[in-house]
Amino acid sequence: MNQKTIFYLSSLLIFIFFGCSSNNRQDRDNLPFIDVRKNYPEKEIILTDIADISYVHLCSTDDDYLFTVMMIDYFITNNTIVVYDVSSSSILFFSKDGKPKSRFNRLGQGPQEYFNLSSFFYDEERDDVFVRSRGERHLQVYSSKGEYKRKINLPLQKQFKVNSMISAKQVITYRSFISFDDQTFLMFTDISPATEIERKEYYIPPYTSFYHISKKDGSVLDSFYLFNKDVDLVEYEPGSRSYAFTSYKRAVKSIDGFYLYNPETDTVFFYSKEKILTPVFHKTPLVSDLDPKVIINNNILDSYKYHFFSIEKIAYSTKLSPNPPQYFFHDKETNEIFRQKITLPDYLGKEFKITGRHANEEDGSGFHVVLTLIELKQAYNENRLSGKLKELVATLDELEDNDVLMLAKFK
């Protein structure tokens, strides 16, 4: 038996082990299929039926706490709303009722500064703000007041065993990180484990590696991986260097674990806090059989009754918004799939799209939506607002105040 066959069989056994883990929430044969060719019916969900809703205006009486519309990232904890203002590179902290708490800006290229911030996480209990700059192999840690605490170096490479005789080194390129528990982050990379020469000789397929990284010192405490197919998710314009791609996530936090997904292999997995990996649902046809390619974007948001997600087409176009995503939800009780129509009694005429893109990063128990103040004022003048939202908007000035943040906590 040659090296290529040995490695392929060992890879297949690992995949079967993960796919047939004990404690599966449902049998693999009974998993729902998302058929991207099908025209699913639309069904309305009233937000207040599935979530407790609150509205927060992040106080802007102090100019230091004003931020640029559409240039912000939010992080929501039990007691704090954290805003990263991309335009100024400032990190702002507000209480859940919108009052300013603290802020800092450590932009720069010095040893205790961040540059081109790509992601951040706030551990409220320890008052640790973890910041990663794009392309850097370390995390900087600050307090919520900007006091520098420490630097966490991330491992550069990991030994990968091809078989009992051969091993290779994988260069780890971190794409993203989310909190797994009090002690570790879950980070991932989708770089092949070996060089192209080694891949050709020993047939090492591409895969996505997931690492449990210590929040204390950056060491790798555990790891696992999902195999991929050699599918190019970039669509090139014929006869030119122009191309199209869509931004997708391979890991999203949920109420009781994580959703992991390789668009190249069409299966969504659930990864529990007990480190059990279980298939949840599949997409059909295979992405490799589609032209243009269509993927489930792993923006999966898991309420207690539904999976909310989007499907996106990868196709080159000269239009500004060529391939808008389509939004769906899966009813976990009936196994039915519907197109989303999400409405809110306090905001008539407004429809919402729910995905994991706006999930609460700390525990996945809810999500947030930015309600643009200019649109809110127009709806107010047209008498389309009611309840607490109407009362709040009446006190705000669209030219001087921050937008309104809607917080949803699943029932």
C-alpha positions as CSV (number, residue, x, y, z in Angstrom):
1,M,0.0,0.0,0.0
2,N,1.5,3.3,-1.0
3,Q,1.9,6.5,1.1
4,K,-1.0,8.2,-0.7
5,T,-3.4,5.4,0.1
6,I,-2.3,5.1,3.7
7,F,-2.9,8.8,4.3
8,Y,-6.2,8.8,2.6
9,L,-7.6,5.9,4.6
10,S,-6.4,7.4,7.9
11,S,-8.0,10.7,6.9
12,L,-11.3,8.9,6.1
13,L,-11.3,7.1,9.5
14,I,-10.8,10.4,11.3
15,F,-13.7,12.0,9.4
16,I,-15.9,9.0,10.2
17,F,-15.0,9.2,13.9
18,F,-16.0,12.9,14.0
19,G,-19.1,12.4,11.9
20,C,-20.4,9.5,14.1
21,S,-19.5,10.8,17.5
22,S,-21.6,9.6,20.4
23,N,-24.3,11.8,21.9
24,N,-25.4,13.0,18.4
25,R,-28.3,15.3,18.7
26,Q,-29.9,13.5,15.8
27,D,-29.0,10.7,13.5
28,R,-26.9,11.6,10.5
29,D,-29.4,10.0,8.1
30,N,-32.1,12.3,9.4
31,L,-30.2,15.6,9.0
32,P,-32.1,18.3,7.1
33,F,-30.8,19.2,3.7
34,I,-30.7,22.8,2.4
35,D,-31.4,22.6,-1.3
36,V,-30.2,25.9,-2.7
37,R,-32.2,25.3,-6.0
38,K,-35.5,25.2,-4.1
39,N,-37.9,28.1,-3.7
40,Y,-38.7,27.9,0.0
41,P,-41.9,29.5,1.3
42,E,-41.7,32.7,3.4
43,K,-42.9,32.6,7.0
44,E,-43.2,35.6,9.4
45,I,-41.6,35.6,12.9
46,I,-42.4,38.4,15.3
47,L,-39.3,39.2,17.1
48,T,-41.0,39.7,20.5
49,D,-42.3,36.2,20.3
50,I,-38.9,34.6,20.4
51,A,-36.8,37.3,22.2
52,D,-36.9,39.9,24.9
53,I,-36.2,43.3,23.2
54,S,-34.5,46.4,24.6
55,Y,-33.3,49.6,23.0
56,V,-30.1,51.4,24.0
57,H,-28.9,54.8,23.0
58,L,-25.1,55.0,23.6
59,C,-24.8,58.4,25.2
60,S,-23.0,61.0,23.0
61,T,-23.1,64.1,25.1
62,D,-19.3,63.8,25.4
63,D,-17.7,64.1,21.9
64,D,-15.1,61.4,22.9
65,Y,-18.0,58.8,22.8
66,L,-19.3,59.7,19.4
67,F,-18.4,57.3,16.7
68,T,-18.8,57.0,12.9
69,V,-21.9,55.4,11.5
70,M,-21.2,52.1,9.6
71,M,-17.6,52.1,10.8
72,I,-18.0,50.2,14.1
73,D,-17.8,46.7,15.6
74,Y,-19.8,45.8,18.7
75,F,-19.1,43.3,21.5
76,I,-21.9,42.7,24.0
77,T,-21.3,41.2,27.5
78,N,-23.7,40.8,30.4
79,N,-23.1,44.3,31.7
80,T,-21.2,46.2,29.0
81,I,-21.4,47.3,25.4
82,V,-18.0,47.6,23.8
83,V,-17.6,49.6,20.6
84,Y,-14.6,49.6,18.3
85,D,-14.7,52.8,16.2
86,V,-12.8,51.8,13.0
87,S,-12.4,55.4,11.8
88,S,-10.5,56.5,15.0
89,S,-9.2,53.1,16.2
90,S,-10.7,53.9,19.6
91,I,-12.3,51.3,21.9
92,L,-15.3,52.6,23.8
93,F,-17.1,51.1,26.8
94,F,-20.7,51.8,27.8
95,S,-23.0,50.3,30.4
96,K,-26.1,48.4,29.3
97,D,-28.2,51.5,29.8
98,G,-25.9,53.5,27.4
99,K,-23.8,55.5,29.9
100,P,-20.1,56.0,29.0
101,K,-17.7,54.0,31.3
102,S,-14.3,54.3,29.7
103,R,-12.4,54.5,26.5
104,F,-8.9,54.1,25.1
105,N,-6.8,54.4,22.0
106,R,-3.4,52.6,21.8
107,L,-3.0,53.0,18.0
108,G,0.6,52.9,16.9
109,Q,3.5,50.6,16.1
110,G,5.2,50.5,19.5
111,P,5.6,47.3,21.6
112,Q,2.5,48.1,23.7
113,E,0.3,49.3,20.8
114,Y,-2.0,47.9,18.2
115,F,-2.1,48.6,14.5
116,N,-4.8,47.8,11.9
117,L,-6.9,46.1,14.6
118,S,-8.8,43.0,13.1
119,S,-10.6,41.5,16.1
120,F,-11.0,41.9,19.8
121,F,-12.6,40.2,22.8
122,Y,-13.5,41.6,26.2
123,D,-13.4,39.4,29.3
124,E,-15.5,41.4,31.7
125,E,-14.8,39.4,34.8
126,R,-11.0,39.9,34.5
127,D,-11.3,43.2,32.7
128,D,-9.1,41.9,29.9
129,V,-9.4,43.4,26.5
130,F,-7.7,41.0,23.9
131,V,-6.7,42.8,20.7
132,R,-5.3,41.3,17.5
133,S,-3.8,43.4,14.7
134,R,-4.1,42.1,11.2
135,G,-1.2,39.9,10.2
136,E,0.3,39.8,13.7
137,R,1.1,36.6,15.5
138,H,0.3,37.9,19.0
139,L,-2.5,39.4,21.1
140,Q,-2.1,42.5,23.1
141,V,-4.1,42.6,26.4
142,Y,-5.3,45.9,28.0
143,S,-7.7,46.9,30.8
144,S,-10.9,48.7,29.8
145,K,-9.1,51.9,30.6
146,G,-6.3,51.2,28.3
147,E,-3.7,50.1,30.8
148,Y,-1.3,47.7,29.2
149,K,-1.2,44.2,30.8
150,R,0.7,41.7,28.7
151,K,1.5,40.3,25.2
152,I,0.5,36.8,24.3
153,N,2.6,35.2,21.6
154,L,0.8,32.7,19.4
155,P,2.5,29.6,18.1
156,L,4.1,29.9,14.7
157,Q,3.8,26.3,13.6
158,K,2.6,22.8,14.7
159,Q,4.0,19.4,13.9
160,F,1.7,17.4,11.6
161,K,2.0,13.6,11.4
162,V,1.5,12.3,7.9
163,N,2.0,8.7,9.0
164,S,4.2,6.7,11.3
165,M,7.3,7.5,9.2
166,I,6.7,11.0,7.9
167,S,5.7,14.3,9.6
168,A,5.4,17.9,8.3
169,K,5.3,21.3,9.9
170,Q,2.2,23.4,9.5
171,V,2.6,27.2,9.5
172,I,-0.3,28.5,11.5
173,T,-2.0,31.6,10.1
174,Y,-4.8,32.7,12.4
175,R,-8.0,33.9,10.7
176,S,-10.1,34.6,13.8
177,F,-10.6,33.8,17.5
178,I,-13.6,33.4,19.8
179,S,-13.8,32.5,23.4
180,F,-14.3,28.8,24.1
181,D,-14.3,28.9,27.9
182,D,-12.7,30.9,30.8
183,Q,-9.2,29.6,30.0
184,T,-9.1,29.2,26.2
185,F,-9.8,30.7,22.8
186,L,-10.9,28.7,19.8
187,M,-8.8,29.8,16.8
188,F,-8.7,28.4,13.3
189,T,-6.7,28.5,10.1
190,D,-7.4,26.9,6.7
191,I,-3.9,26.5,5.5
192,S,-2.7,23.1,4.3
193,P,-0.5,21.3,6.8
194,A,2.5,21.0,4.5
195,T,4.3,22.5,1.5
196,E,3.0,22.0,-2.0
197,I,5.8,19.6,-2.7
198,E,4.9,17.4,0.2
199,R,1.3,17.5,-0.7
200,K,2.0,16.2,-4.2
201,E,4.2,13.4,-2.9
202,Y,2.1,12.2,0.0
203,Y,-1.4,13.5,-0.8
204,I,-2.0,15.7,2.1
205,P,-5.5,17.2,1.5
206,P,-6.4,20.8,2.6
207,Y,-8.3,21.1,5.8
208,T,-9.3,23.7,8.5
209,S,-7.4,23.4,11.7
210,F,-9.0,24.5,15.0
211,Y,-6.8,25.2,18.0
212,H,-7.6,25.7,21.7
213,I,-5.2,28.5,22.7
214,S,-4.5,29.4,26.3
215,K,-5.7,32.9,27.2
216,K,-2.8,33.1,29.7
217,D,0.3,32.4,27.5
218,G,-0.9,31.5,24.0
219,S,0.1,27.8,24.1
220,V,-1.8,25.2,22.1
221,L,-3.8,23.1,24.6
222,D,-5.7,21.0,22.1
223,S,-6.5,20.8,18.4
224,F,-8.7,19.1,15.8
225,Y,-9.5,19.6,12.1
226,L,-12.1,19.4,9.4
227,F,-11.2,18.1,6.0
228,N,-11.8,20.2,2.9
229,K,-12.2,19.5,-0.8
230,D,-9.9,21.3,-3.3
231,V,-12.7,23.7,-4.2
232,D,-11.8,27.3,-5.2
233,L,-14.3,29.7,-3.7
234,V,-13.1,32.6,-5.8
235,E,-14.8,33.3,-9.1
236,Y,-12.7,35.0,-11.8
237,E,-13.9,37.1,-14.6
238,P,-13.0,35.5,-17.9
239,G,-10.1,37.2,-19.6
240,S,-9.1,39.4,-16.7
241,R,-7.6,39.4,-13.2
242,S,-10.9,40.6,-11.6
243,Y,-12.5,38.2,-9.2
244,A,-15.4,37.8,-6.8
245,F,-15.6,36.1,-3.4
246,T,-17.8,36.3,-0.3
247,S,-16.8,36.8,3.3
248,Y,-17.7,33.8,5.4
249,K,-17.1,32.5,8.9
250,R,-15.9,29.0,9.8
251,A,-16.8,29.3,13.5
252,V,-19.7,31.0,15.2
253,K,-20.7,31.0,18.9
254,S,-24.1,29.6,19.9
255,I,-26.0,29.2,23.1
256,D,-24.4,25.9,24.1
257,G,-21.4,25.5,21.8
258,F,-20.2,26.5,18.4
259,Y,-21.1,26.0,14.7
260,L,-18.3,25.0,12.5
261,Y,-18.5,25.0,8.7
262,N,-16.3,24.4,5.7
263,P,-18.1,25.8,2.7
264,E,-16.1,23.5,0.5
265,T,-17.7,20.4,2.0
266,D,-21.3,21.5,2.4
267,T,-21.8,20.2,6.0
268,V,-22.4,22.3,9.1
269,F,-21.1,20.8,12.4
270,F,-21.9,21.6,16.0
271,Y,-19.0,21.6,18.4
272,S,-20.1,21.3,22.0
273,K,-18.4,22.6,25.2
274,E,-17.6,18.9,25.8
275,K,-15.6,18.9,22.6
276,I,-18.0,16.6,20.7
277,L,-18.3,17.3,17.0
278,T,-21.6,16.5,15.4
279,P,-23.1,17.1,11.9
280,V,-26.2,19.3,12.0
281,F,-27.3,19.8,8.4
282,H,-26.1,19.7,4.8
283,K,-26.4,21.8,1.7
284,T,-27.2,20.3,-1.7
285,P,-26.1,20.3,-4.5
286,L,-22.4,20.1,-3.6
287,V,-20.6,23.4,-4.1
288,S,-18.2,21.7,-6.5
289,D,-21.3,20.9,-8.8
290,L,-22.6,24.4,-8.9
291,D,-21.8,27.2,-11.4
292,P,-21.9,29.8,-10.0
293,K,-20.9,28.4,-6.6
294,V,-23.4,28.8,-3.7
295,I,-22.5,28.4,-0.1
296,I,-24.1,28.6,3.3
297,N,-22.5,31.5,5.1
298,N,-21.7,30.3,8.6
299,N,-23.6,33.2,10.1
300,I,-25.7,30.6,11.9
301,L,-27.6,32.0,14.8
302,D,-29.2,29.4,17.1
303,S,-32.3,30.3,19.1
304,Y,-34.0,27.7,21.2
305,K,-36.3,26.8,18.3
306,Y,-34.6,28.0,15.1
307,H,-31.4,28.0,13.1
308,F,-31.1,31.4,11.3
309,F,-28.6,31.5,8.4
310,S,-27.9,32.9,4.9
311,I,-27.1,31.5,1.5
312,E,-24.8,33.4,-0.8
313,K,-23.8,33.1,-4.4
314,I,-20.2,33.6,-5.6
315,A,-20.3,35.1,-9.0
316,Y,-18.4,37.9,-10.7
317,S,-20.4,41.0,-11.5
318,T,-19.7,44.7,-12.3
319,K,-22.7,45.7,-10.2
320,L,-22.2,47.4,-6.8
321,S,-24.2,44.7,-5.0
322,P,-24.2,41.8,-7.4
323,N,-25.2,38.9,-5.2
324,P,-27.2,39.8,-2.1
325,P,-27.5,37.0,0.4
326,Q,-30.8,35.2,0.9
327,Y,-31.9,34.7,4.5
328,F,-33.6,31.5,5.8
329,F,-34.4,29.7,9.0
330,H,-34.7,26.1,10.0
331,D,-37.4,25.0,12.4
332,K,-35.7,22.5,14.7
333,E,-39.0,20.9,15.8
334,T,-40.5,20.3,12.3
335,N,-37.3,20.2,10.2
336,E,-38.9,22.7,7.8
337,I,-37.0,25.5,6.1
338,F,-38.5,29.0,5.4
339,R,-37.4,32.3,4.0
340,Q,-37.1,34.9,6.7
341,K,-39.7,37.6,7.3
342,I,-38.8,39.1,10.7
343,T,-40.9,41.9,12.0
344,L,-41.1,44.1,15.1
345,P,-44.3,45.5,16.5
346,D,-42.5,48.7,17.7
347,Y,-41.3,49.4,14.1
348,L,-44.0,49.0,11.5
349,G,-42.8,48.6,7.9
350,K,-39.3,47.4,8.9
351,E,-38.1,43.9,8.2
352,F,-35.0,42.4,9.9
353,K,-32.5,39.8,8.7
354,I,-31.2,37.5,11.5
355,T,-27.8,35.8,11.2
356,G,-24.9,35.0,13.5
357,R,-23.0,38.0,12.2
358,H,-24.5,40.0,15.0
359,A,-24.6,37.3,17.7
360,N,-23.6,38.2,21.2
361,E,-19.9,37.0,21.2
362,E,-19.8,36.3,24.9
363,D,-22.5,33.5,25.1
364,G,-24.5,33.4,21.8
365,S,-27.8,33.8,23.7
366,G,-29.0,36.7,21.6
367,F,-28.0,39.3,19.0
368,H,-27.9,43.0,18.4
369,V,-29.1,45.2,15.5
370,V,-28.1,48.8,14.8
371,L,-31.1,51.0,14.1
372,T,-30.0,54.0,12.0
373,L,-31.2,57.2,13.6
374,I,-32.0,58.9,10.4
375,E,-34.3,56.1,9.4
376,L,-35.8,56.0,12.9
377,K,-36.6,59.7,12.7
378,Q,-38.4,59.2,9.3
379,A,-40.4,56.4,10.8
380,Y,-41.2,58.5,13.8
381,N,-42.5,61.3,11.6
382,E,-44.6,58.8,9.7
383,N,-46.1,57.4,13.0
384,R,-44.6,54.0,12.4
385,L,-42.9,53.7,15.8
386,S,-44.5,52.8,19.1
387,G,-43.7,51.8,22.7
388,K,-40.3,52.4,24.2
389,L,-38.6,52.8,20.8
390,K,-40.9,55.7,20.0
391,E,-40.3,57.3,23.4
392,L,-36.5,57.0,22.9
393,V,-36.4,58.3,19.4
394,A,-38.4,61.4,20.4
395,T,-35.5,62.6,22.6
396,L,-32.7,62.2,20.0
397,D,-31.2,64.3,17.3
398,E,-30.1,62.5,14.1
399,L,-27.3,65.1,13.5
400,E,-25.8,64.9,17.0
401,D,-26.6,61.5,18.5
402,N,-25.3,58.0,18.0
403,D,-27.6,55.4,16.5
404,V,-29.9,53.2,18.6
405,L,-28.8,49.7,19.4
406,M,-31.5,47.0,19.7
407,L,-30.6,44.1,22.0
408,A,-32.4,40.8,21.6
409,K,-32.2,38.0,24.2
410,F,-33.7,34.7,23.2
411,K,-36.6,33.4,25.4
